[in-house]
Amino acid sequence: MADFMIRFLVSNVFLGGIILFLFLIRRLFWQVLTSRMQYHLWYEMMGLLAVPFLPFSVERFPNIFSRIRSLKEMSFSPAQTFTENAVTSGVSGTLGAIQDFVLASGEKTSPAIGNLFFGVWIAGVLIMSFMILKSKRRFHLIKRSSLPLQSEEVRALYRSCLAEMEITQELPIYSTAFLGSPVIGGLFRPCIYLPIRLVLDCPASKLRHMLLHELQHYRHKDALAGVLMDLAGILYWFHPLVWLALREMRSDREAACDAAVLKLLDPGDYGNYGDTLLELAENISPVSFSSAVGISGSMRQMQRRIIQISTYQKPSALQKAKGALCFIATVAFLLGFVPVLSTCAENQSQYRWDTASKTVSIVDLSSYFQGYSGSFVLYDEGADAWSVYDLGRATSRTSPNSTYKIYDALFALEEGIITSENSFMVWDEKEYPFAAWNADQDLASAMSASVNWYFQKLDEQLGRSAVKRYMERIGYGNQEIRSDDYWMESSLKISPVEQAALLADLYRNRFDFSPENIDALKESICLFSLGNERFYGKTGTARTEGQDSNGWFVGFVETDGNAFFFATNIQSTADATGKKASEITQSILSDMGVWN
């Protein structure tokens, strides 16, 4: 939730700019856009306000159905269960010597500031929800005290208004002593409520104006807009520009209904309609009931509406065409921001794996992971097939820890910071808790002992912009760099599926790196070699609060004419190390017949 809150706050910066842009458009083109068009522009804003809360990236929306289809077609193999056997002594003796040194990692990516913001936001949401419910309760009490309209004259006038607007459904109409102005309320069963004093004292001509206005709200489904505005007010209670936009949207809604009523009136009757609004403004307070809409508003809004009424002219065909063109252009421009908002707020902790064109088998390897939460992914390049244990965890992103050093080294090789012939680096004379770290290093020794300071120095020479550029080039996980130790239980995260897929792409050099650098990297992570068979791998371990909580083992196996790419991740409150992940992996690969 902390990560979501940070992304949500970032997306709010873009939303603020979008709202200011809408205000600018309304100011520049108020003579071109009709009242109804100005009101409908706010619907675009309402749609954009919803984007950060969508559980998927909008730009990937067309792939959703293909993903659902691929899940149905995926081969689930519960019967394909492997029994854990002891690793053969030869393999155990060779690969079991993997060194897995690790220092205590920095804080986990659960920033206190993000959690604080989330707590404050939730508190505001609850308070706003309570206020909305309280308003609905007040209106409900007024509805219960209302009586069906008794005046036959007003009922006849009401039926005349329905016929004038060609509305076939006769909405229930009530009178009440607890309202100051007419309102229409109810989302699914709308009803009109008239103040009893207006029923008794108001001239028929003014009542007609009021009824026509309320029926325009019904025709344009403004009660639904009221619900959406309430929801936006709840979710964005902290955003002053959203509140300003919602206030303008309500004002534009009334102005649009005014214009719709004026279309039904004779030009000589425009002034009388304005007098009706003035009379309401002088004698009543604004309607403040949630999802109930009425003819009234604040004094400032009334003044603005009176000015619009006094200058109103029915739009010509040319003005409508210009307005439509401007409206469409504005909507098209704003739609361009959808991917930005979606990317900012999208929950990137889960990798959205498109399996539509892949052969994926779900295998039961639970016996290997006893005591751990974990997943295993194997890609058989020859068969172009995937075997996955625990699909949910296999697509869940977590910190790569030292497995990232594979790519850190490759980036440094590409930049010429180190080379295949000269990767030597002098020890900085700082004392580390592991003897293997307290010595000069080259790429092979640094990778074997997972020497943090070696790779941190590579990062310093690379620079953050170069690292970010290379990450984007290969599509490494969520590609987030927020600190110097970004790969150690910090902002950078990747899933086991992505780990295996990246190794396959790296093996075939699909990113167009120097072949010499690819070979140097492979040599640095080669754990076993015999004839045409080679075993490559890298461990990673997270140590937080003195406990090993996140263990990785990733790599690939070269056999005669084929290659297998794997990634194993285990998590627990203790003893979840890269070494343990490597032992589990060796057992699985042995029982699968991939590696003896």
For each residue, the residues with C-beta under 8 A, 3 or more apart:
1: 4 5 114 115 118
2: 5 6 109 110 111 113 114 115 117 118
3: 6 7 109 110 114 347 348 349
4: 1 7 8 118 345 347
5: 1 2 8 9 114 115 117 118 121
6: 2 3 9 10 111 113 114 117
7: 3 4 10 11 52 344 345 346 348
8: 4 5 11 12 52 121 344 345
9: 5 6 12 13 117
10: 6 7 13 14 344 345
11: 7 8 14 15 51 52 340 341 344 345
12: 8 9 15 16 236 239
13: 9 10 16 17
14: 10 11 17 18 337 340 341 344
15: 11 12 18 19 48 49 236 239 241 242 341
16: 12 13 19 20 239 241
17: 13 14 20 21
18: 14 15 21 22 45 48 334 337
19: 15 16 22 23 45 241 242 244 245
20: 16 17 23 24 241
21: 17 18 24 25 334
22: 18 19 25 26 41 42 44 45 245 330 334
23: 19 20 26 27 245 248
24: 20 21 27 28
25: 21 22 28 29 33 41 326 330
26: 22 23 29 30 33 38 41 248
27: 23 24 30
28: 24 25
29: 25 26 32 33 323 326
30: 26 27 33 38
31:
32: 29 319 322 323 326
33: 25 26 29 30 37 38 41 323 326 327
34: 37 38 259 315 319 320 323
35: 38 39 252 255 256 258 259 308
36: 39 40 256 259 260
37: 33 34 40 41 323 324 326 327
38: 26 30 33 34 35 41 252 255 256
39: 35 36 42 43 249 252 253 255 256
40: 36 37 43 44 327
41: 22 25 26 33 37 38 44 45 327 330 331
42: 22 39 45 46 245 248 249 252
43: 39 40 46 47 225
44: 22 40 41 47 48 330 331 334 335
45: 18 19 22 41 42 48 49 245 249 334
46: 42 43 49 50 228 229 232
47: 43 44 50 51
48: 15 18 44 45 51 334 337 338 341
49: 15 45 46 52 232 235 236 242
50: 46 47 53 54
51: 11 47 48 54 58 338 341 342 345
52: 7 8 11 49 341 342 344 345
53: 50 235 345
54: 50 51 57 58 342 345 346
55: 347
56: 60 61 64 342 346 352
57: 54 60 61 339 342 343 346 352
58: 51 54 61 338 339 341 342
59: 338 339 342 343
60: 56 57 63 64 352
61: 56 57 58 64
62: 65 66
63: 60 66 67 352 354 356
64: 56 60 61 67 68
65: 62 68 69
66: 62 63 69 70 354 356
67: 63 64 70 71 352 353 354 355 356
68: 64 65 71 72
69: 65 66 72 73 356
70: 66 67 73 74 354 355 356 357 358
71: 67 68 74 355
72: 68 69
73: 69 70
74: 70 71 355 360 361 362
75: 359 360 361 362
76: 361 362
77: 80 361 362 363 364
78: 81 362 364
79:
80: 77 361 363 364
81: 78 363 364 365 367
82: 363 364 365 367 368 588 591 592
83: 367 591
84: 367 368 587 588 591
85: 587 590 591
86: 92 587
87: 91 92 96 583 586 587 590
88: 91 92 590 596
89: 92 93
90: 93 94
91: 87 88 94 95 96 528 586 590 595 596
92: 86 87 88 89 95 96 586
93: 89 90 96 97
94: 90 91 97 527 528
95: 91 92 98 527 528 535 537 582 586
96: 87 91 92 93 582 583 586
97: 93 94
98: 95 527 537 539 578 579 582
99: 436 448 449 450
100: 450 539 541 577 578 579 582
101: 434 436 437 449 450 451
102: 105 401 402 450 541 542 543 548 577 578
103: 432 433 452 543
104: 543 544 545 546
105: 102 108 399 401 485 488 489 490 542 543 544
106: 483 485 488 489 490
107: 110 111 489 490 544
108: 105 489 544
109: 2 3 399 489 490 491 493
110: 2 3 107 114 115
111: 2 6 107 114 115
112: 115 116
113: 2 6 116 117
114: 1 2 3 5 6 110 111 117 118
115: 1 2 5 110 111 112 118 119
116: 112 113 119 120
117: 2 5 6 9 113 114 120 121
118: 1 2 4 5 114 115 121 122
119: 115 116 122 123
120: 116 117 123 124
121: 5 8 117 118 124 125 238
122: 118 119 125 126
123: 119 120 126 127
124: 120 121 127 128 237 238
125: 121 122 128 129 234 235 237
126: 122 123 129 130
127: 123 124 130 131 237
128: 124 125 131 132 233 234 237
129: 125 126 132 133 234
130: 126 127 133 134
131: 127 128 134 135
132: 128 129 135 136 230 233 234 290
133: 129 130 136 137
134: 130 131 137 138
135: 131 132 138 139 288 289 290
136: 132 133 139 140 289 290 291
137: 133 134 140 141
138: 134 135 141 142 289
139: 135 136 142 143 185 289 290 292
140: 136 137 143 144
141: 137 138 144 145
142: 138 139 145 146 176 178 179 193 289
143: 139 140 146 174 185 191 193
144: 140 141
145: 141 142 176 177 178
146: 142 143 174 175 176 193
147: 150 174 175 176
148: 172 173 174 175
149: 154 155 158 173 174 175 194 199
150: 147 175
151: 154 155 175 199
152: 155 156
153: 156 157 204
154: 149 151 157 158 194 199 207
155: 149 151 152 158 159 173
156: 152 153 159 160
157: 153 154 160 161 204 207 208 211
158: 149 154 155 161 162 173 192 211
159: 155 156 162 163 170
160: 156 157 163 164 208
161: 157 158 164 165 208 211 212 215
162: 158 159 165 167 168 170 215
163: 159 160 166
164: 160 161 212 264
165: 161 162 212 215 216 219 264
166: 163
167: 162 215 218 219
168: 162
169:
170: 159 162
171: 184 190 191 192 218
172: 148 189 191 192
173: 148 149 155 158 191 192 193 194
174: 143 146 147 148 149 191 192 193 194
175: 146 147 148 149 150 151 193 194 195 196 199
176: 142 145 146 147 179 193 194 195 196
177: 145 195 196 197
178: 142 145
179: 142 176 182 183 193 194 195
180: 195 283 284 285 287 296
181: 195 210 280 284 287 294 295 296
182: 179 192 193 194 195 198 210 211 213 214 294 295
183: 179 192 193 214 287 289 292 293 294
184: 171 190 191 192 193 214 215 217 218 222 223 292 293 294
185: 139 143 190 191 193 223 289 291 292 293
186: 189 190 191 223
187: 190 223 224 227 291
188:
189: 172 186
190: 171 184 185 186 187 218 223
191: 143 171 172 173 174 184 185 186
192: 158 171 172 173 174 182 183 184 211 214
193: 142 143 146 173 174 175 176 179 182 183 184 185
194: 149 154 173 174 175 176 179 182 198 199 207 210
195: 175 176 177 179 180 181 182 198 199
196: 175 176 177 199 200
197: 177 200 201 202
198: 182 194 195 201 202 207 210
199: 149 151 154 175 194 195 196 202 207
200: 196 197
201: 197 198
202: 197 198 199 206 207 210
203: 206 207
204: 153 157 207 208
205: 208 209 272
206: 202 203 209 210 272 275 276 279
207: 154 157 194 198 199 202 203 204 210 211
208: 157 160 161 204 205 211 212
209: 205 206 212 213 261 272 273 276
210: 181 182 194 198 202 206 207 213 214 276 295
211: 157 158 161 182 192 207 208 214 215
212: 161 164 165 208 209 215 216 261 264
213: 182 209 210 216 217 257 258 261 295
214: 182 183 184 192 210 211 217 218 293 294 295
215: 161 162 165 167 184 211 212 218 219
216: 165 212 213 219 220 257 260 261
217: 184 213 214 220 222 223 253 257 293 294
218: 167 171 184 190 214 215 221 222 223
219: 165 167 215 216 260
220: 216 217 256 257 260
221: 218 224 225
222: 184 217 218 225 226 253 257 293
223: 184 185 186 187 190 217 218 226 227 291 292 293
224: 187 221 227 228
225: 43 221 222 228 229 249 253
226: 222 223 229 230 290 291 292 293
227: 187 223 224 230 231 291
228: 46 224 225 231 232
229: 46 225 226 232 233 246 249 250
230: 132 226 227 233 234 290 291
231: 227 228 234 235
232: 46 49 228 229 235 236 242 246
233: 128 132 229 230 236 237 242 243 246
234: 125 128 129 132 230 231 237
235: 49 53 125 231 232
236: 12 15 49 232 233 239 242 243
237: 124 125 127 128 233 234 243
238: 121 124
239: 12 15 16 236 242 243
240: 243 244
241: 15 16 19 20 244 245
242: 15 19 49 232 233 236 239 245 246
243: 233 236 237 239 240 246 247
244: 19 240 241 247 248
245: 19 22 23 42 45 241 242 248 249
246: 229 232 233 242 243 249 250
247: 243 244 250 251
248: 23 26 42 244 245 251 252
249: 39 42 45 225 229 245 246 252 253
250: 229 246 247 253 254 297
251: 247 248 254 255 297 301 304 305
252: 35 38 39 42 248 249 255 256
253: 39 217 222 225 249 250 256 257 293
254: 250 251 257 258 295 297 301 305
255: 35 38 39 251 252 258 259 304 305 308
256: 35 36 38 39 220 252 253 259 260
257: 213 216 217 220 222 253 254 260 261 295
258: 35 213 254 255 261 262 273 277 305 308 309
259: 34 35 36 255 256 262 263 308 312
260: 36 216 219 220 256 257 263 264
261: 209 212 213 216 257 258 264 265 273
262: 258 259 265 270 273 309 312 314
263: 259 260 314
264: 164 165 212 260 261
265: 261 262 269 270 273
266: 269
267: 270
268: 271
269: 265 266 272 273
270: 262 265 267 273 274 309 310 312
271: 268 274 275 310
272: 205 206 209 269 275 276
273: 209 258 261 262 265 269 270 276 277 309
274: 270 271 277 278 306 309 310
275: 206 271 272 278 279
276: 206 209 210 272 273 279 280 295
277: 258 273 274 280 281 295 302 305 306 309
278: 274 275 281 282 302 306
279: 206 275 276 282 283
280: 181 276 277 283 284 295 296 302
281: 277 278 284 296 297 299 302
282: 278 279
283: 180 279 280
284: 180 181 280 281 296
285: 180 288 296
286: 296 297 298
287: 180 181 183 292 293 294 296 297
288: 135 285
289: 135 136 138 139 142 183 185 292
290: 132 135 136 139 226 230
291: 136 185 187 223 226 227 230
292: 139 183 184 185 223 226 287 289
293: 183 184 185 214 217 222 223 226 253 287
294: 181 182 183 184 214 217 287
295: 181 182 210 213 214 254 257 276 277 280
296: 180 181 280 281 284 285 286 287 302
297: 250 251 254 281 286 287 301 302 305
298: 286 301 302
299: 281 302 303
300: 303 304
301: 251 254 297 298 304 305
302: 277 278 280 281 296 297 298 299 305 306
303: 299 300 306 307
304: 251 255 300 301 307 308
305: 251 254 255 258 277 297 301 302 308 309
306: 274 277 278 302 303 309 310
307: 303 304 310 311
308: 35 255 258 259 304 305 311 312
309: 258 262 270 273 274 277 305 306 312
310: 270 271 274 306 307
311: 307 308
312: 259 262 270 308 309
313:
314: 262 263
315: 34 319 320 323
316: 319 320
317: 320 321
318: 321 322
319: 32 34 315 316 322 323
320: 34 315 316 317 323 324
321: 317 318 324 325
322: 32 318 319 325 326
323: 29 32 33 34 37 315 319 320 326 327
324: 37 320 321 327 328
325: 321 322 328 329
326: 25 29 32 33 37 322 323 329 330
327: 33 37 40 41 323 324 330 331
328: 324 325 331 332
329: 325 326 332 333
330: 22 25 41 44 326 327 333 334
331: 41 44 327 328 334 335
332: 328 329 335 336
333: 329 330 336
334: 18 21 22 44 45 48 330 331 337
335: 44 331 332 338
336: 332 333 339
337: 14 18 48 334 340 341
338: 48 51 58 59 335 341 342
339: 57 58 59 336 342 343
340: 11 14 337 343 344
341: 11 14 15 48 51 52 58 337 338 344 345
342: 51 52 54 56 57 58 59 338 339 345 346
343: 57 59 339 340 346
344: 7 8 10 11 14 52 340 341
345: 4 7 8 10 11 51 52 53 54 341 342
346: 7 54 56 57 342 343
347: 3 4 55 350
348: 3 7 397 478 480 493
349: 3 396 397 478 493
350: 347 395 396 397 495
351: 395 396 397 477 494 495 497 498
352: 56 57 60 63 67 395
353: 67 395 495 497
354: 63 66 67 70 357 358
355: 67 70 71 74 358 360
356: 63 66 67 69 70
357: 70 354
358: 70 354 355 384 386
359: 75 383 384 385 386
360: 74 75 355 385 386 387 388
361: 74 75 76 77 80 385 386 387 388
362: 74 75 76 77 78 388 389 391
363: 77 80 81 82 387 388 389
364: 77 78 80 81 82 389
365: 81 82 368 369 376 389 588
366: 369 370 389
367: 81 82 83 84 370
368: 82 84 365 376 584 587 588
369: 365 366 372 373 374 389 570 584
370: 366 367
371: 572 575
372: 369 570 571 572 576 580 584
373: 369 393 570 571 572
374: 369 389 390 393 568 569 570 571 581 584
375: 388 389 390 391 393 394 396 496 568 569
376: 365 368 387 388 389 390 394 496 566 567 568 584 585 588
377: 386 387 388 389 394 496 497 499 500 566 567 568
378: 386 387 388 500 564 565 566 588 589 592 594
379: 385 386 500 501 504 564 565 566
380: 383 384 385 386 387 562 564
381: 384 504 562 563 564 565
382: 561 562 563
383: 359 380
384: 358 359 380 381
385: 359 360 361 379 380
386: 358 359 360 361 377 378 379 380
387: 360 361 363 376 377 378 380 592
388: 360 361 362 363 375 376 377 378 391 394 497
389: 362 363 364 365 366 369 374 375 376 377 394
390: 374 375 376 393 394
391: 362 375 388 394 395
392: 395 396
393: 373 374 375 390 396 496 569
394: 375 376 377 388 389 390 391 495 496 497
395: 350 351 352 353 391 392 495 496 497
396: 349 350 351 375 392 393 495
397: 348 349 350 351 477 478 493 494 495 498
398: 493 494 495 550 569 571
399: 105 109 487 488 489 490 492 493 542 550
400: 403 404 477 487 492 493 494 499 540 552
401: 102 105 404 487 488 489 540 541 542 550 552 578
402: 102 405 450 452 487 538 539 540 541 552 578
403: 400 406 499 538 539 540 552 554 578
404: 400 401 407 408 476 487 492 494 540
405: 402 408 409 446 447 450 455 487 538
406: 403 409 410 506 521 525 538 554
407: 404 410 411 470 471 474 476 502
408: 404 405 411 412 455 458 459 462 467 487
409: 405 406 412 413 418 443 447 455 458 521 524
410: 406 407 413 414 470 506 513 517 518 521
411: 407 408 414 415 458 462 466 467 470
412: 408 409 415 417 418 458 461 462
413: 409 410 416 417 418 419 420 513 514 517 520 521
414: 410 411 470 513 514 517
415: 411 412 461 462 466
416: 413 419
417: 412 413 458 461 462
418: 409 412 413 422 423 425 443 458
419: 413 416 422 423 520
420: 413 423 516 517 519 520
421:
422: 418 419
423: 418 419 420 442 443 444 446 520
424: 440 441 442
425: 418 440 441 442 446 454 457
426: 440
427: 438 439 440 441
428: 453 457
429:
430: 453
431: 438
432: 103 437 438 453
433: 103 437
434: 101 437 438 449
435: 438 439
436: 99 101 439 445 449 451
437: 101 432 433 434 449 451 452 453
438: 427 431 432 434 435
439: 427 435 436 445
440: 424 425 426 427
441: 424 425 427 445 446 449 451 454
442: 423 424 425 445 446
443: 409 418 423 446 447 520 524
444: 423 447 448 523 524
445: 436 439 441 442 448 449 451
446: 405 423 425 441 442 443 449 450 451 454 455
447: 405 409 443 444 450 524 525 538
448: 99 444 445 524
449: 99 101 434 436 437 441 445 446
450: 99 100 101 102 402 405 446 447 539 540
451: 101 436 437 441 445 446 454 455
452: 103 402 437 455 456 488
453: 428 430 432 437 456 457
454: 425 441 446 451 457 458
455: 405 408 409 446 451 452 458 459
456: 452 453 459 460 484 485
457: 425 428 453 454 460 461
458: 408 409 411 412 417 418 454 455 461 462
459: 408 455 456 462 467 484
460: 456 457 463
461: 412 415 417 457 458
462: 408 411 412 415 417 458 459 466 467
463: 460 466 467
464: 467 468 481
465: 468 469
466: 411 415 462 463 469 470
467: 408 411 459 462 463 464 470 471 481
468: 464 465 471 472 479 481
469: 465 466 472 473
470: 407 410 411 414 466 467 473 474 476
471: 407 467 468 474 475 476 477 479 481
472: 468 469 475 479
473: 469 470 511
474: 407 470 471 502 505 506 511
475: 471 472 479 498 502
476: 404 407 470 471 479 492 494 498 502
477: 351 397 400 471 480 492 493 494 495 498
478: 348 349 397 491 492 493 494
479: 468 471 472 475 476 492
480: 348 477 486 491 492 493
481: 464 467 468 471 486 491 492
482: 486 490 491
483: 106 486 490 491
484: 456 459
485: 105 106 456 488 490
486: 480 481 482 483 490 491 492
487: 399 400 401 402 404 405 408 490 492
488: 105 106 399 401 452 485 542
489: 105 106 107 108 109 399 401 542 544 550
490: 105 106 107 109 399 482 483 485 486 487
491: 109 478 480 481 482 483 486
492: 399 400 404 476 477 478 479 480 481 486 487
493: 109 348 349 397 398 399 400 477 478 480
494: 351 397 398 400 404 476 477 478 498 499 502
495: 350 351 353 394 395 396 397 398 477 498 499
496: 375 376 377 393 394 395 499 500 554 567 568 569
497: 351 353 377 388 394 395 500 501 567
498: 351 397 475 476 477 494 495 501 502
499: 377 400 403 494 495 496 502 503 552 554 567
500: 377 378 379 496 497 503 504 554 565 566 567
501: 379 497 498 504 505 565
502: 407 474 475 476 494 498 499 505 506
503: 499 500 506 507 554 555 556 565 567
504: 379 381 500 501 507 508 556 563 565
505: 474 501 502 508 510 511
506: 406 410 474 502 503 509 510 511 513 518 521
507: 503 504 556 563 565
508: 504 505
509: 506 512 513 515 518
510: 505 506
511: 473 474 505 506
512: 509
513: 410 413 414 506 509 517 518
514: 413 414 517 518
515: 509 518 519
516: 420 519 520
517: 410 413 414 420 513 514 520 521
518: 410 506 509 513 514 515 521 522
519: 420 515 516 522 523
520: 413 419 420 423 443 516 517 523 524
521: 406 409 410 413 506 517 518 524 525
522: 518 519 525 526 536
523: 444 519 520 526
524: 409 443 444 447 448 520 521
525: 406 447 521 522 536 537 538 555
526: 522 523 529 534 535 536
527: 94 95 98 535 536 537 555
528: 91 94 95 534 535
529: 526 533 534 535
530: 533 534
531:
532: 558 559 560
533: 529 530 557 558 559 560 595
534: 526 528 529 530 557 558
535: 95 526 527 528 529 555 557 558 595
536: 522 525 526 527 555 556 557 558
537: 95 98 525 527 553 554 555 556 582 585
538: 402 403 405 406 447 525 552 553 554 555
539: 98 100 402 403 450 551 552 553 577 578 579 581 582
540: 400 401 402 403 404 450 550 551 552 553 554 578
541: 100 102 401 402 548 550 551 552 576 577 578 579
542: 102 105 399 401 488 489 548 549 550 551 576
543: 102 103 104 105 546 547 548 549
544: 104 105 107 108 489 547 549
545: 104
546: 104 543
547: 543 544 573 574
548: 102 541 542 543 551 574 575 576 577
549: 542 543 544 571 572 573 574 576
550: 398 399 401 489 540 541 542 569 570 571 576
551: 539 540 541 542 548 569 570 571 576 577 578 579 580 581
552: 400 401 402 403 499 538 539 540 541 567 568 569 578 581
553: 537 538 539 540 566 567 568 578 581 582 584 585
554: 403 406 496 499 500 503 537 538 540 566 567 568
555: 503 525 527 535 536 537 538 565 566
556: 503 504 507 536 537 563 564 565 566
557: 533 534 535 536 563 564 566 589 594 595
558: 532 533 534 535 536 562 563
559: 532 533 562 563 564 594
560: 532 533
561: 382
562: 380 381 382 558 559
563: 381 382 504 507 556 557 558 559
564: 378 379 380 381 556 557 559 589 594 595
565: 378 379 381 500 501 503 504 507 555 556
566: 376 377 378 379 500 553 554 555 556 557 585 589
567: 376 377 496 497 499 500 503 552 553 554
568: 374 375 376 377 496 552 553 554 581 582 584 585 588
569: 374 375 393 398 496 550 551 552 581
570: 369 372 373 374 550 551 576 580 581 584
571: 372 373 374 398 549 550 551 576
572: 371 372 373 549 575 576
573: 547 549 576
574: 547 548 549
575: 371 548 572 580
576: 372 541 542 548 549 550 551 570 571 572 573 580 581
577: 100 102 539 541 548 551 580 581
578: 98 100 102 401 402 403 539 540 541 551 552 553 581 582
579: 98 100 539 541 551 582 583
580: 372 551 570 575 576 577 583 584
581: 374 539 551 552 553 568 569 570 576 577 578 584 585
582: 95 96 98 100 537 539 553 568 578 579 585 586
583: 87 96 579 580 586 587
584: 368 369 372 374 376 553 568 570 580 581 587 588
585: 376 537 553 566 568 581 582 588 589
586: 87 91 92 95 96 582 583 589 590 595
587: 84 85 86 87 368 583 584 590 591
588: 82 84 365 368 376 378 568 584 585 591 592
589: 378 557 564 566 585 586 592 594 595
590: 85 87 88 91 586 587 593 594 595 596
591: 82 83 84 85 587 588
592: 82 378 387 588 589
593: 590 596
594: 378 557 559 564 589 590
595: 91 533 535 557 564 586 589 590
596: 88 91 590 593
